[in-house]
Amino acid sequence: MALSGYVGRKAGSVLGQVGDLFVIALEGLRRSWDVKSWWWEFVDQCWFLARVTSVPVLLVSLPLGATVALQVGELAWQLGAGSATGSAVFVGLIREVAPLASALLIAGAGGSAMTSDIGARHIRDELSAMEVMSVNPIHRLVTPRMWAASTIAVCLCPLVILAGASGGYFFNVVVQGVTPGAYFDGALSLVVASDLYVTLFKAWIFGFIAAAVACYKGMTCATSPVGVGRAVNQSTVVTFMLVFTFNYVISAVYFLAYPPRSL
């Protein structure tokens, strides 16, 4: 009975936290139309996120694309289809790598900063002071951060694709000797416009999730420096879990609606 009671309390606590997260996210979206009240905060957050994620995303994508090209290229050469490496690199980058890489960097670099910033405000009772002054802290702080994270996540996708394709080009063309025409022709043979649309949609959703979780953890952290540190760690882990879960769901629905075409 004691074990079942503990499990029940933990399950209720998790469900309560999920409900609070949804409440904060929906409340942040509710006043999105009032752009003038959060526009400059949105611009500041966009600049901050772009500054802390643009270079790391390039440094991550270059070796990632090169590794995919190297591994797939070796297998393709054994099968006598070396020119198919470009297809594998571009399809993998556009469909999966680009939105995931942008979301994970938004969560790791930008989301942790959001959590610590809002957590520090929570410790200093700034959020309560805003409520006393009839200022909704969710509308003033959470709304611009969610829109900024979604916008920058979408903007990072082309950088991931470009850097990954460049790394794949180096290993596939320079190292393995495939002609540039074969590399790009194979890449364009499988990629369709709907792949790019779904990638940008996933990036927007993942950026929104990262900002919502970061703001929620910051607003509900324990009122101590240790509590802020734990909230930063929890926000990153929870964001990764949600991003991979939503990525699987969206990809499964997309492949059912638009089955991949063959060469």
Salt bridges, closest charged atoms under 4 A:
GLU27 OE2 - ARG30 NH2 2.88
GLU27 OE2 - HIS139 NE2 2.78
ASP34 OD2 - ARG31 NH2 3.16
GLU41 OE2 - ARG145 NH1 3.07
GLU96 OE1 - LYS202 NZ 3.68
ASP117 OD1 - ARG121 NE 3.42
ASP117 OD2 - ARG145 NH2 2.83
GLU126 OE1 - ARG121 NH1 3.58
GLU126 OE2 - ARG124 NE 2.77
ASP195 OD2 - ARG95 NE 3.42
